[in-house]
C-alpha cells in the first residue's frame, strides 16, 4: 500500500480570475510515495486555506509524477 507523503489544501476546480478563496470549492490533494494522487473533497479550515503552500512536492529521484 502506498504511503501518504503530502496532504495539502487544494481547489476542486481551478478558480476563475478574480474569484475569492471563500467562493472556491476546496478539498485536499493527497500525494503518495508511489507518485499517485487523489483528491479528498473534505473542506479544509479557513486557516488551512489561508496558510496553504504552493505545489512543492519532492518525489523520489527514481520516480516521476503520473498525471
PDB file of N, H, CA, C and O in Angstrom:
ATOM      1  N   UNK A   1       0.837  -1.184   0.000  1.00  0.00           N
ATOM      2  CA  UNK A   1       0.000   0.000   0.000  1.00  0.00           C
ATOM      3  C   UNK A   1       0.883   1.248   0.000  1.00  0.00           C
ATOM      4  O   UNK A   1       1.878   1.327   0.720  1.00  0.00           O
ATOM      5  N   UNK A   2       0.502   2.197  -0.807  1.00  0.00           N
ATOM      6  H   UNK A   2      -0.307   2.133  -1.392  1.00  0.00           H
ATOM      7  CA  UNK A   2       1.273   3.434  -0.920  1.00  0.00           C
ATOM      8  C   UNK A   2       1.160   4.257   0.363  1.00  0.00           C
ATOM      9  O   UNK A   2       0.128   4.256   1.035  1.00  0.00           O
ATOM     10  N   UNK A   3       2.246   4.958   0.682  1.00  0.00           N
ATOM     11  H   UNK A   3       3.084   4.959   0.136  1.00  0.00           H
ATOM     12  CA  UNK A   3       2.293   5.789   1.879  1.00  0.00           C
ATOM     13  C   UNK A   3       2.030   7.244   1.501  1.00  0.00           C
ATOM     14  O   UNK A   3       2.608   7.765   0.548  1.00  0.00           O
ATOM     15  N   UNK A   4       1.146   7.893   2.265  1.00  0.00           N
ATOM     16  H   UNK A   4       0.677   7.470   3.040  1.00  0.00           H
ATOM     17  CA  UNK A   4       0.828   9.301   2.054  1.00  0.00           C
ATOM     18  C   UNK A   4       2.049  10.153   2.406  1.00  0.00           C
ATOM     19  O   UNK A   4       2.602  10.035   3.499  1.00  0.00           O
ATOM     20  N   UNK A   5       2.464  11.016   1.466  1.00  0.00           N
ATOM     21  H   UNK A   5       2.015  11.112   0.578  1.00  0.00           H
ATOM     22  CA  UNK A   5       3.619  11.880   1.736  1.00  0.00           C
ATOM     23  C   UNK A   5       3.243  13.350   1.802  1.00  0.00           C
ATOM     24  O   UNK A   5       4.021  14.163   2.301  1.00  0.00           O
ATOM     25  N   UNK A   6       2.050  13.708   1.303  1.00  0.00           N
ATOM     26  H   UNK A   6       1.418  13.048   0.898  1.00  0.00           H
ATOM     27  CA  UNK A   6       1.634  15.105   1.341  1.00  0.00           C
ATOM     28  C   UNK A   6       0.114  15.190   1.292  1.00  0.00           C
ATOM     29  O   UNK A   6      -0.538  14.446   0.560  1.00  0.00           O
ATOM     30  N   UNK A   7      -0.440  16.105   2.079  1.00  0.00           N
ATOM     31  H   UNK A   7       0.090  16.709   2.674  1.00  0.00           H
ATOM     32  CA  UNK A   7      -1.887  16.370   2.072  1.00  0.00           C
ATOM     33  C   UNK A   7      -2.048  17.878   2.202  1.00  0.00           C
ATOM     34  O   UNK A   7      -1.875  18.447   3.279  1.00  0.00           O
ATOM     35  N   UNK A   8      -2.380  18.507   1.092  1.00  0.00           N
ATOM     36  H   UNK A   8      -2.521  18.044   0.217  1.00  0.00           H
ATOM     37  CA  UNK A   8      -2.422  19.963   1.027  1.00  0.00           C
ATOM     38  C   UNK A   8      -3.807  20.458   0.639  1.00  0.00           C
ATOM     39  O   UNK A   8      -4.484  19.824  -0.170  1.00  0.00           O
ATOM     40  N   UNK A   9      -4.244  21.596   1.211  1.00  0.00           N
ATOM     41  H   UNK A   9      -3.694  22.112   1.868  1.00  0.00           H
ATOM     42  CA  UNK A   9      -5.487  22.209   0.745  1.00  0.00           C
ATOM     43  C   UNK A   9      -5.361  22.519  -0.756  1.00  0.00           C
ATOM     44  O   UNK A   9      -4.344  23.047  -1.207  1.00  0.00           O
ATOM     45  N   UNK A  10      -6.402  22.185  -1.514  1.00  0.00           N
ATOM     46  H   UNK A  10      -7.228  21.756  -1.147  1.00  0.00           H
ATOM     47  CA  UNK A  10      -6.355  22.355  -2.964  1.00  0.00           C
ATOM     48  C   UNK A  10      -7.756  22.622  -3.475  1.00  0.00           C
ATOM     49  O   UNK A  10      -8.724  22.126  -2.900  1.00  0.00           O
ATOM     50  N   UNK A  11      -7.884  23.391  -4.533  1.00  0.00           N
ATOM     51  H   UNK A  11      -7.097  23.794  -5.000  1.00  0.00           H
ATOM     52  CA  UNK A  11      -9.217  23.640  -5.068  1.00  0.00           C
ATOM     53  C   UNK A  11      -9.680  22.461  -5.904  1.00  0.00           C
ATOM     54  O   UNK A  11      -8.883  21.782  -6.551  1.00  0.00           O
ATOM     55  N   UNK A  12     -11.003  22.229  -5.875  1.00  0.00           N
ATOM     56  H   UNK A  12     -11.651  22.781  -5.349  1.00  0.00           H
ATOM     57  CA  UNK A  12     -11.588  21.134  -6.648  1.00  0.00           C
ATOM     58  C   UNK A  12     -11.598  21.476  -8.135  1.00  0.00           C
ATOM     59  O   UNK A  12     -11.461  20.599  -8.989  1.00  0.00           O
ATOM     60  N   UNK A  13     -11.759  22.753  -8.427  1.00  0.00           N
ATOM     61  H   UNK A  13     -11.870  23.465  -7.734  1.00  0.00           H
ATOM     62  CA  UNK A  13     -11.790  23.248  -9.807  1.00  0.00           C
ATOM     63  C   UNK A  13     -11.034  24.561  -9.822  1.00  0.00           C
ATOM     64  O   UNK A  13     -11.169  25.374  -8.907  1.00  0.00           O
ATOM     65  N   UNK A  14     -10.242  24.766 -10.854  1.00  0.00           N
ATOM     66  H   UNK A  14     -10.132  24.106 -11.597  1.00  0.00           H
ATOM     67  CA  UNK A  14      -9.433  25.988 -10.947  1.00  0.00           C
ATOM     68  C   UNK A  14     -10.326  27.216 -10.776  1.00  0.00           C
ATOM     69  O   UNK A  14     -11.353  27.339 -11.443  1.00  0.00           O
ATOM     70  N   UNK A  15      -9.931  28.122  -9.881  1.00  0.00           N
ATOM     71  H   UNK A  15      -9.097  28.022  -9.339  1.00  0.00           H
ATOM     72  CA  UNK A  15     -10.720  29.345  -9.681  1.00  0.00           C
ATOM     73  C   UNK A  15     -10.713  30.211 -10.942  1.00  0.00           C
ATOM     74  O   UNK A  15      -9.750  30.209 -11.710  1.00  0.00           O
ATOM     75  N   UNK A  16     -11.776  30.930 -11.132  1.00  0.00           N
ATOM     76  H   UNK A  16     -12.558  30.932 -10.508  1.00  0.00           H
ATOM     77  CA  UNK A  16     -11.815  31.882 -12.234  1.00  0.00           C
ATOM     78  C   UNK A  16     -11.054  33.134 -11.818  1.00  0.00           C
ATOM     79  O   UNK A  16     -10.847  33.374 -10.629  1.00  0.00           O
ATOM     80  N   UNK A  17     -10.648  33.914 -12.777  1.00  0.00           N
ATOM     81  H   UNK A  17     -10.817  33.719 -13.744  1.00  0.00           H
ATOM     82  CA  UNK A  17      -9.894  35.130 -12.488  1.00  0.00           C
ATOM     83  C   UNK A  17     -10.710  36.041 -11.584  1.00  0.00           C
ATOM     84  O   UNK A  17     -11.868  36.343 -11.875  1.00  0.00           O
ATOM     85  N   UNK A  18     -10.106  36.471 -10.495  1.00  0.00           N
ATOM     86  H   UNK A  18      -9.166  36.226 -10.259  1.00  0.00           H
ATOM     87  CA  UNK A  18     -10.749  37.368  -9.554  1.00  0.00           C
ATOM     88  C   UNK A  18     -11.627  36.676  -8.511  1.00  0.00           C
ATOM     89  O   UNK A  18     -12.147  37.334  -7.611  1.00  0.00           O
ATOM     90  N   UNK A  19     -11.797  35.363  -8.622  1.00  0.00           N
ATOM     91  H   UNK A  19     -11.375  34.829  -9.354  1.00  0.00           H
ATOM     92  CA  UNK A  19     -12.613  34.639  -7.645  1.00  0.00           C
ATOM     93  C   UNK A  19     -11.891  34.593  -6.303  1.00  0.00           C
ATOM     94  O   UNK A  19     -10.685  34.346  -6.258  1.00  0.00           O
ATOM     95  N   UNK A  20     -12.605  34.824  -5.225  1.00  0.00           N
ATOM     96  H   UNK A  20     -13.584  35.024  -5.262  1.00  0.00           H
ATOM     97  CA  UNK A  20     -12.003  34.836  -3.898  1.00  0.00           C
ATOM     98  C   UNK A  20     -11.979  33.424  -3.314  1.00  0.00           C
ATOM     99  O   UNK A  20     -12.811  32.586  -3.658  1.00  0.00           O
ATOM    100  N   UNK A  21     -11.011  33.171  -2.422  1.00  0.00           N
ATOM    101  H   UNK A  21     -10.334  33.852  -2.142  1.00  0.00           H
ATOM    102  CA  UNK A  21     -10.856  31.853  -1.810  1.00  0.00           C
ATOM    103  C   UNK A  21     -12.141  31.346  -1.171  1.00  0.00           C
ATOM    104  O   UNK A  21     -12.442  30.154  -1.239  1.00  0.00           O
ATOM    105  N   UNK A  22     -12.899  32.242  -0.551  1.00  0.00           N
ATOM    106  H   UNK A  22     -12.654  33.210  -0.495  1.00  0.00           H
ATOM    107  CA  UNK A  22     -14.115  31.823   0.148  1.00  0.00           C
ATOM    108  C   UNK A  22     -15.179  31.291  -0.810  1.00  0.00           C
ATOM    109  O   UNK A  22     -16.099  30.590  -0.386  1.00  0.00           O
ATOM    110  N   UNK A  23     -15.061  31.617  -2.096  1.00  0.00           N
ATOM    111  H   UNK A  23     -14.314  32.186  -2.440  1.00  0.00           H
ATOM    112  CA  UNK A  23     -16.044  31.191  -3.090  1.00  0.00           C
ATOM    113  C   UNK A  23     -15.601  29.968  -3.890  1.00  0.00           C
ATOM    114  O   UNK A  23     -16.307  29.531  -4.798  1.00  0.00           O
ATOM    115  N   UNK A  24     -14.446  29.422  -3.560  1.00  0.00           N
ATOM    116  H   UNK A  24     -13.872  29.777  -2.822  1.00  0.00           H
ATOM    117  CA  UNK A  24     -13.891  28.267  -4.270  1.00  0.00           C
ATOM    118  C   UNK A  24     -14.266  26.988  -3.529  1.00  0.00           C
ATOM    119  O   UNK A  24     -14.317  26.977  -2.299  1.00  0.00           O
ATOM    120  N   UNK A  25     -14.531  25.903  -4.275  1.00  0.00           N
ATOM    121  H   UNK A  25     -14.489  25.912  -5.275  1.00  0.00           H
ATOM    122  CA  UNK A  25     -14.743  24.593  -3.656  1.00  0.00           C
ATOM    123  C   UNK A  25     -13.376  23.998  -3.345  1.00  0.00           C
ATOM    124  O   UNK A  25     -12.543  23.831  -4.236  1.00  0.00           O
ATOM    125  N   UNK A  26     -13.153  23.680  -2.070  1.00  0.00           N
ATOM    126  H   UNK A  26     -13.829  23.816  -1.346  1.00  0.00           H
ATOM    127  CA  UNK A  26     -11.856  23.210  -1.600  1.00  0.00           C
ATOM    128  C   UNK A  26     -11.911  21.751  -1.157  1.00  0.00           C
ATOM    129  O   UNK A  26     -12.977  21.207  -0.869  1.00  0.00           O
ATOM    130  N   UNK A  27     -10.748  21.145  -1.114  1.00  0.00           N
ATOM    131  H   UNK A  27      -9.882  21.586  -1.348  1.00  0.00           H
ATOM    132  CA  UNK A  27     -10.563  19.802  -0.577  1.00  0.00           C
ATOM    133  C   UNK A  27      -9.084  19.642  -0.310  1.00  0.00           C
ATOM    134  O   UNK A  27      -8.366  20.625  -0.124  1.00  0.00           O
ATOM    135  N   UNK A  28      -8.624  18.388  -0.289  1.00  0.00           N
ATOM    136  H   UNK A  28      -9.207  17.589  -0.440  1.00  0.00           H
ATOM    137  CA  UNK A  28      -7.209  18.106  -0.072  1.00  0.00           C
ATOM    138  C   UNK A  28      -6.658  17.305  -1.239  1.00  0.00           C
ATOM    139  O   UNK A  28      -7.262  16.322  -1.668  1.00  0.00           O
ATOM    140  N   UNK A  29      -5.515  17.726  -1.748  1.00  0.00           N
ATOM    141  H   UNK A  29      -5.024  18.524  -1.399  1.00  0.00           H
ATOM    142  CA  UNK A  29      -4.776  16.935  -2.716  1.00  0.00           C
ATOM    143  C   UNK A  29      -3.837  16.047  -1.915  1.00  0.00           C
ATOM    144  O   UNK A  29      -2.977  16.536  -1.182  1.00  0.00           O
ATOM    145  N   UNK A  30      -4.008  14.740  -2.060  1.00  0.00           N
ATOM    146  H   UNK A  30      -4.707  14.343  -2.655  1.00  0.00           H
ATOM    147  CA  UNK A  30      -3.175  13.767  -1.343  1.00  0.00           C
ATOM    148  C   UNK A  30      -2.225  13.113  -2.335  1.00  0.00           C
ATOM    149  O   UNK A  30      -2.647  12.590  -3.366  1.00  0.00           O
ATOM    150  N   UNK A  31      -0.951  13.147  -2.014  1.00  0.00           N
ATOM    151  H   UNK A  31      -0.608  13.572  -1.176  1.00  0.00           H
ATOM    152  CA  UNK A  31       0.077  12.581  -2.889  1.00  0.00           C
ATOM    153  C   UNK A  31       0.793  11.471  -2.127  1.00  0.00           C
ATOM    154  O   UNK A  31       1.118  11.613  -0.948  1.00  0.00           O
ATOM    155  N   UNK A  32       1.030  10.367  -2.827  1.00  0.00           N
ATOM    156  H   UNK A  32       0.766  10.252  -3.784  1.00  0.00           H
ATOM    157  CA  UNK A  32       1.596   9.164  -2.223  1.00  0.00           C
ATOM    158  C   UNK A  32       2.995   8.878  -2.760  1.00  0.00           C
ATOM    159  O   UNK A  32       3.385   9.377  -3.815  1.00  0.00           O
ATOM    160  N   UNK A  33       3.737   8.071  -2.017  1.00  0.00           N
ATOM    161  H   UNK A  33       3.420   7.666  -1.160  1.00  0.00           H
ATOM    162  CA  UNK A  33       5.129   7.796  -2.366  1.00  0.00           C
ATOM    163  C   UNK A  33       5.297   6.999  -3.662  1.00  0.00           C
ATOM    164  O   UNK A  33       6.412   6.895  -4.173  1.00  0.00           O
ATOM    165  N   UNK A  34       4.216   6.436  -4.200  1.00  0.00           N
ATOM    166  H   UNK A  34       3.310   6.520  -3.785  1.00  0.00           H
ATOM    167  CA  UNK A  34       4.310   5.756  -5.489  1.00  0.00           C
ATOM    168  C   UNK A  34       3.955   6.710  -6.636  1.00  0.00           C
ATOM    169  O   UNK A  34       3.747   6.283  -7.771  1.00  0.00           O
ATOM    170  N   UNK A  35       3.891   8.011  -6.317  1.00  0.00           N
ATOM    171  H   UNK A  35       4.060   8.358  -5.394  1.00  0.00           H
ATOM    172  CA  UNK A  35       3.593   9.102  -7.258  1.00  0.00           C
ATOM    173  C   UNK A  35       2.138   9.126  -7.715  1.00  0.00           C
ATOM    174  O   UNK A  35       1.811   9.811  -8.684  1.00  0.00           O
ATOM    175  N   UNK A  36       1.279   8.404  -7.047  1.00  0.00           N
ATOM    176  H   UNK A  36       1.545   7.848  -6.260  1.00  0.00           H
ATOM    177  CA  UNK A  36      -0.149   8.501  -7.333  1.00  0.00           C
ATOM    178  C   UNK A  36      -0.727   9.628  -6.484  1.00  0.00           C
ATOM    179  O   UNK A  36      -0.099  10.081  -5.527  1.00  0.00           O
ATOM    180  N   UNK A  37      -1.918  10.073  -6.838  1.00  0.00           N
ATOM    181  H   UNK A  37      -2.429   9.705  -7.615  1.00  0.00           H
ATOM    182  CA  UNK A  37      -2.560  11.132  -6.068  1.00  0.00           C
ATOM    183  C   UNK A  37      -4.067  10.942  -6.117  1.00  0.00           C
ATOM    184  O   UNK A  37      -4.601  10.246  -6.981  1.00  0.00           O
ATOM    185  N   UNK A  38      -4.733  11.579  -5.166  1.00  0.00           N
ATOM    186  H   UNK A  38      -4.299  12.143  -4.464  1.00  0.00           H
ATOM    187  CA  UNK A  38      -6.190  11.588  -5.160  1.00  0.00           C
ATOM    188  C   UNK A  38      -6.655  12.878  -4.511  1.00  0.00           C
ATOM    189  O   UNK A  38      -5.901  13.547  -3.804  1.00  0.00           O
ATOM    190  N   UNK A  39      -7.916  13.214  -4.768  1.00  0.00           N
ATOM    191  H   UNK A  39      -8.528  12.670  -5.342  1.00  0.00           H
ATOM    192  CA  UNK A  39      -8.500  14.419  -4.200  1.00  0.00           C
ATOM    193  C   UNK A  39      -9.540  14.015  -3.171  1.00  0.00           C
ATOM    194  O   UNK A  39     -10.457  13.251  -3.474  1.00  0.00           O
ATOM    195  N   UNK A  40      -9.400  14.529  -1.951  1.00  0.00           N
ATOM    196  H   UNK A  40      -8.656  15.150  -1.705  1.00  0.00           H
ATOM    197  CA  UNK A  40     -10.360  14.308  -0.872  1.00  0.00           C
ATOM    198  C   UNK A  40     -11.217  15.578  -0.792  1.00  0.00           C
ATOM    199  O   UNK A  40     -10.688  16.653  -0.507  1.00  0.00           O
ATOM    200  N   UNK A  41     -12.531  15.475  -1.038  1.00  0.00           N
ATOM    201  H   UNK A  41     -12.961  14.602  -1.269  1.00  0.00           H
ATOM    202  CA  UNK A  41     -13.378  16.671  -1.073  1.00  0.00           C
ATOM    203  C   UNK A  41     -13.730  17.270   0.287  1.00  0.00           C
ATOM    204  O   UNK A  41     -14.541  18.193   0.354  1.00  0.00           O
ATOM    205  N   UNK A  42     -13.144  16.771   1.362  1.00  0.00           N
ATOM    206  H   UNK A  42     -12.485  16.021   1.308  1.00  0.00           H
ATOM    207  CA  UNK A  42     -13.380  17.350   2.684  1.00  0.00           C
ATOM    208  C   UNK A  42     -12.814  18.770   2.711  1.00  0.00           C
ATOM    209  O   UNK A  42     -11.637  18.975   2.414  1.00  0.00           O
ATOM    210  N   UNK A  43     -13.650  19.750   3.067  1.00  0.00           N
ATOM    211  H   UNK A  43     -14.606  19.583   3.308  1.00  0.00           H
ATOM    212  CA  UNK A  43     -13.187  21.143   3.042  1.00  0.00           C
ATOM    213  C   UNK A  43     -12.199  21.416   4.174  1.00  0.00           C
ATOM    214  O   UNK A  43     -12.487  21.130   5.336  1.00  0.00           O
ATOM    215  N   UNK A  44     -11.027  21.974   3.833  1.00  0.00           N
ATOM    216  H   UNK A  44     -10.793  22.207   2.889  1.00  0.00           H
ATOM    217  CA  UNK A  44     -10.072  22.400   4.863  1.00  0.00           C
ATOM    218  C   UNK A  44     -10.646  23.578   5.653  1.00  0.00           C
ATOM    219  O   UNK A  44     -11.605  24.218   5.221  1.00  0.00           O
ATOM    220  N   UNK A  45     -10.057  23.850   6.797  1.00  0.00           N
ATOM    221  H   UNK A  45      -9.278  23.330   7.147  1.00  0.00           H
ATOM    222  CA  UNK A  45     -10.481  25.011   7.576  1.00  0.00           C
ATOM    223  C   UNK A  45     -10.058  26.281   6.832  1.00  0.00           C
ATOM    224  O   UNK A  45      -9.173  26.248   5.977  1.00  0.00           O
ATOM    225  N   UNK A  46     -10.697  27.385   7.167  1.00  0.00           N
ATOM    226  H   UNK A  46     -11.416  27.412   7.862  1.00  0.00           H
ATOM    227  CA  UNK A  46     -10.315  28.668   6.561  1.00  0.00           C
ATOM    228  C   UNK A  46      -8.854  28.992   6.849  1.00  0.00           C
ATOM    229  O   UNK A  46      -8.165  29.563   6.004  1.00  0.00           O
ATOM    230  N   UNK A  47      -8.383  28.631   8.034  1.00  0.00           N
ATOM    231  H   UNK A  47      -8.943  28.168   8.721  1.00  0.00           H
ATOM    232  CA  UNK A  47      -6.977  28.864   8.392  1.00  0.00           C
ATOM    233  C   UNK A  47      -6.046  28.033   7.505  1.00  0.00           C
ATOM    234  O   UNK A  47      -5.024  28.541   7.043  1.00  0.00           O
ATOM    235  N   UNK A  48      -6.386  26.762   7.261  1.00  0.00           N
ATOM    236  H   UNK A  48      -7.217  26.349   7.636  1.00  0.00           H
ATOM    237  CA  UNK A  48      -5.558  25.924   6.388  1.00  0.00           C
ATOM    238  C   UNK A  48      -5.519  26.489   4.968  1.00  0.00           C
ATOM    239  O   UNK A  48      -4.475  26.484   4.315  1.00  0.00           O
ATOM    240  N   UNK A  49      -6.657  26.971   4.506  1.00  0.00           N
ATOM    241  H   UNK A  49      -7.505  26.975   5.036  1.00  0.00           H
ATOM    242  CA  UNK A  49      -6.704  27.559   3.161  1.00  0.00           C
ATOM    243  C   UNK A  49      -5.834  28.812   3.106  1.00  0.00           C
ATOM    244  O   UNK A  49      -5.066  28.991   2.161  1.00  0.00           O
ATOM    245  N   UNK A  50      -5.945  29.667   4.095  1.00  0.00           N
ATOM    246  H   UNK A  50      -6.569  29.523   4.863  1.00  0.00           H
ATOM    247  CA  UNK A  50      -5.164  30.910   4.128  1.00  0.00           C
ATOM    248  C   UNK A  50      -3.667  30.648   4.226  1.00  0.00           C
ATOM    249  O   UNK A  50      -2.869  31.433   3.714  1.00  0.00           O
ATOM    250  N   UNK A  51      -3.276  29.558   4.874  1.00  0.00           N
ATOM    251  H   UNK A  51      -3.924  28.920   5.290  1.00  0.00           H
ATOM    252  CA  UNK A  51      -1.856  29.248   5.090  1.00  0.00           C
ATOM    253  C   UNK A  51      -1.314  28.183   4.144  1.00  0.00           C
ATOM    254  O   UNK A  51      -0.233  27.639   4.370  1.00  0.00           O
ATOM    255  N   UNK A  52      -2.058  27.886   3.092  1.00  0.00           N
ATOM    256  H   UNK A  52      -2.936  28.327   2.908  1.00  0.00           H
ATOM    257  CA  UNK A  52      -1.630  26.814   2.188  1.00  0.00           C
ATOM    258  C   UNK A  52      -0.319  27.171   1.496  1.00  0.00           C
ATOM    259  O   UNK A  52       0.032  28.341   1.341  1.00  0.00           O
ATOM    260  N   UNK A  53       0.386  26.130   1.090  1.00  0.00           N
ATOM    261  H   UNK A  53       0.101  25.180   1.217  1.00  0.00           H
ATOM    262  CA  UNK A  53       1.651  26.290   0.371  1.00  0.00           C
ATOM    263  C   UNK A  53       1.368  26.172  -1.124  1.00  0.00           C
ATOM    264  O   UNK A  53       0.309  25.697  -1.535  1.00  0.00           O
ATOM    265  N   UNK A  54       2.311  26.600  -1.907  1.00  0.00           N
ATOM    266  H   UNK A  54       3.171  26.986  -1.573  1.00  0.00           H
ATOM    267  CA  UNK A  54       2.216  26.330  -3.335  1.00  0.00           C
ATOM    268  C   UNK A  54       2.646  24.877  -3.550  1.00  0.00           C
ATOM    269  O   UNK A  54       3.108  24.226  -2.613  1.00  0.00           O
ATOM    270  N   UNK A  55       2.502  24.380  -4.738  1.00  0.00           N
ATOM    271  H   UNK A  55       2.127  24.909  -5.499  1.00  0.00           H
ATOM    272  CA  UNK A  55       2.844  22.991  -5.034  1.00  0.00           C
ATOM    273  C   UNK A  55       4.365  22.823  -5.003  1.00  0.00           C
ATOM    274  O   UNK A  55       5.069  23.287  -5.900  1.00  0.00           O
ATOM    275  N   UNK A  56       4.858  22.157  -3.961  1.00  0.00           N
ATOM    276  H   UNK A  56       4.286  21.781  -3.232  1.00  0.00           H
ATOM    277  CA  UNK A  56       6.306  21.966  -3.803  1.00  0.00           C
ATOM    278  C   UNK A  56       6.601  20.517  -3.439  1.00  0.00           C
ATOM    279  O   UNK A  56       7.380  20.262  -2.520  1.00  0.00           O
ATOM    280  N   UNK A  57       6.001  19.574  -4.133  1.00  0.00           N
ATOM    281  H   UNK A  57       5.368  19.781  -4.880  1.00  0.00           H
ATOM    282  CA  UNK A  57       6.169  18.169  -3.807  1.00  0.00           C
ATOM    283  C   UNK A  57       7.495  17.664  -4.381  1.00  0.00           C
ATOM    284  O   UNK A  57       7.767  17.836  -5.569  1.00  0.00           O
ATOM    285  N   UNK A  58       8.305  17.050  -3.545  1.00  0.00           N
ATOM    286  H   UNK A  58       8.084  16.910  -2.579  1.00  0.00           H
ATOM    287  CA  UNK A  58       9.565  16.466  -3.977  1.00  0.00           C
ATOM    288  C   UNK A  58       9.370  14.950  -4.061  1.00  0.00           C
ATOM    289  O   UNK A  58       9.190  14.286  -3.040  1.00  0.00           O
ATOM    290  N   UNK A  59       9.405  14.413  -5.271  1.00  0.00           N
ATOM    291  H   UNK A  59       9.551  14.953  -6.100  1.00  0.00           H
ATOM    292  CA  UNK A  59       9.273  12.994  -5.469  1.00  0.00           C
ATOM    293  C   UNK A  59      10.639  12.321  -5.374  1.00  0.00           C
ATOM    294  O   UNK A  59      11.662  12.960  -5.621  1.00  0.00           O
ATOM    295  N   UNK A  60      10.663  11.044  -5.018  1.00  0.00           N
ATOM    296  H   UNK A  60       9.832  10.526  -4.817  1.00  0.00           H
ATOM    297  CA  UNK A  60      11.935  10.319  -5.011  1.00  0.00           C
ATOM    298  C   UNK A  60      12.607  10.434  -6.380  1.00  0.00           C
ATOM    299  O   UNK A  60      11.922  10.533  -7.398  1.00  0.00           O
ATOM    300  N   UNK A  61      13.924  10.423  -6.409  1.00  0.00           N
ATOM    301  H   UNK A  61      14.480  10.343  -5.582  1.00  0.00           H
ATOM    302  CA  UNK A  61      14.672  10.613  -7.644  1.00  0.00           C
ATOM    303  C   UNK A  61      14.308   9.615  -8.735  1.00  0.00           C
ATOM    304  O   UNK A  61      14.344   9.948  -9.920  1.00  0.00           O
ATOM    305  N   UNK A  62      13.962   8.415  -8.349  1.00  0.00           N
ATOM    306  H   UNK A  62      13.933   8.144  -7.387  1.00  0.00           H
ATOM    307  CA  UNK A  62      13.710   7.375  -9.357  1.00  0.00           C
ATOM    308  C   UNK A  62      12.251   7.314  -9.801  1.00  0.00           C
ATOM    309  O   UNK A  62      11.873   6.396 -10.528  1.00  0.00           O
ATOM    310  N   UNK A  63      11.438   8.255  -9.387  1.00  0.00           N
ATOM    311  H   UNK A  63      11.746   9.001  -8.796  1.00  0.00           H
ATOM    312  CA  UNK A  63      10.019   8.239  -9.755  1.00  0.00           C
ATOM    313  C   UNK A  63       9.621   9.603 -10.298  1.00  0.00           C
ATOM    314  O   UNK A  63      10.170  10.634  -9.908  1.00  0.00           O
ATOM    315  N   UNK A  64       8.668   9.583 -11.192  1.00  0.00           N
ATOM    316  H   UNK A  64       8.223   8.745 -11.509  1.00  0.00           H
ATOM    317  CA  UNK A  64       8.091  10.814 -11.716  1.00  0.00           C
ATOM    318  C   UNK A  64       6.609  10.790 -11.466  1.00  0.00           C
ATOM    319  O   UNK A  64       6.005   9.719 -11.403  1.00  0.00           O
ATOM    320  N   UNK A  65       6.017  11.945 -11.325  1.00  0.00           N
ATOM    321  H   UNK A  65       6.507  12.815 -11.376  1.00  0.00           H
ATOM    322  CA  UNK A  65       4.575  12.026 -11.100  1.00  0.00           C
ATOM    323  C   UNK A  65       3.842  11.566 -12.362  1.00  0.00           C
ATOM    324  O   UNK A  65       4.216  11.918 -13.481  1.00  0.00           O
ATOM    325  N   UNK A  66       2.797  10.777 -12.154  1.00  0.00           N
ATOM    326  H   UNK A  66       2.493  10.491 -11.245  1.00  0.00           H
ATOM    327  CA  UNK A  66       1.975  10.358 -13.291  1.00  0.00           C
ATOM    328  C   UNK A  66       0.671  11.133 -13.234  1.00  0.00           C
ATOM    329  O   UNK A  66      -0.140  10.943 -12.328  1.00  0.00           O
ATOM    330  N   UNK A  67       0.484  11.983 -14.187  1.00  0.00           N
ATOM    331  H   UNK A  67       1.143  12.137 -14.923  1.00  0.00           H
ATOM    332  CA  UNK A  67      -0.690  12.858 -14.194  1.00  0.00           C
ATOM    333  C   UNK A  67      -1.658  12.388 -15.253  1.00  0.00           C
ATOM    334  O   UNK A  67      -2.719  12.987 -15.429  1.00  0.00           O
TER     335      UNK A  67
END
